[in-house]
């Protein structure tokens, strides 16, 4: 059996494997679409992270943007005082810290931390998506207790909530106010 | 003799333009505009109005009817007769009211809407007008009759466009606009065209940077002597900066893109001017 021996700096390097829904743009920016409320852009060339709302701006979206930057700030990835609203509608941006170690790329560290943040948040936004989907499902496909069989409604002497001849029925009460 | 055609006085053209305006408003989800257009149509094109009668005269001629020549000619004679029976002063007054309503409630740009059968409408308008010489009138009438007798075109499925056609189109487009558009304008258009692929994130990112660049460029230029001497120019520059600042609060739309494109052009001119 052949034995592979690795020598040098790379020998002990750990591999980090991230699974994310992201796309690299032509100018090298990484666009991350995993989060339910926000789209995150990591720009290694401009050394910054920009976050946009997925649909419209709301408190929920601002909450997610704020939590992301708090997460990155606490871990020393972004410069705290650089976090500000962008020029575009609903955007929030922050500059990445300069890496002191020439071997550690600030953009790569930011990507790992953004991945961690998304994994932390995933149960919450997936739960929200599930609730929305459930609510739709309840309306579109109600269970037997909340639905009737399709077909003609059989004739009954008394049917519905309005009872004929009942003293408190809406028509009898109506006469009281006509006088 | 060539008679000038006033499209604002062409009842059918105005009606078609309004319909197109309403359609665009519905597609864009602009209910306010849609409501305004419908109100104008309801107000001016009531069943017994002069405008409605005039419109019906046009309609009996311009819609493709696949009729034979004899019936078409009869319809043409009747339509001309019906059009002459309409009180011209009353019609003129109603048209003026309609034009005024469109200009004030909507926009004069309604009259610039593309109406595919504009030529036919203009021809019918000239037939209804008494100023035409007999020969021209007969020639125009024969054109209208010819159109009425044509069979309706069958719906042909859109042919697939091959790569050669696309590359030819792209080549022509680049040839036409490569010198008129600046590099930044091309980038913006490119991001806009491909924005459907990535939830417009790359477009948003580009605009986020571009708006800042434009603002900085205008602020820098406004410190020039030229601006210091001209108070009006300085005021205009500050208005542009204010407008760019306002994009923070507005959702992306065509107006914003147009403003950015225009501002890019302005900044280019300003930088060229300062270099010269």
Boltz contact constraints between the chains, C-beta under 6 A:
constraints:
  - contact:
      token1: [A, 23]
      token2: [B, 198]
      max_distance: 6.0
  - contact:
      token1: [A, 25]
      token2: [B, 202]
      max_distance: 6.0
  - contact:
      token1: [A, 31]
      token2: [B, 198]
      max_distance: 6.0
  - contact:
      token1: [A, 31]
      token2: [B, 201]
      max_distance: 6.0
  - contact:
      token1: [A, 39]
      token2: [B, 201]
      max_distance: 6.0
  - contact:
      token1: [A, 41]
      token2: [B, 205]
      max_distance: 6.0
  - contact:
      token1: [A, 52]
      token2: [B, 204]
      max_distance: 6.0
  - contact:
      token1: [A, 86]
      token2: [B, 208]
      max_distance: 6.0
  - contact:
      token1: [A, 87]
      token2: [B, 208]
      max_distance: 6.0
  - contact:
      token1: [A, 87]
      token2: [B, 211]
      max_distance: 6.0
  - contact:
      token1: [A, 87]
      token2: [B, 212]
      max_distance: 6.0
  - contact:
      token1: [A, 88]
      token2: [B, 204]
      max_distance: 6.0
  - contact:
      token1: [A, 88]
      token2: [B, 207]
      max_distance: 6.0
  - contact:
      token1: [A, 88]
      token2: [B, 208]
      max_distance: 6.0
  - contact:
      token1: [A, 89]
      token2: [B, 250]
      max_distance: 6.0
  - contact:
      token1: [A, 89]
      token2: [B, 251]
      max_distance: 6.0
  - contact:
      token1: [A, 91]
      token2: [B, 208]
      max_distance: 6.0
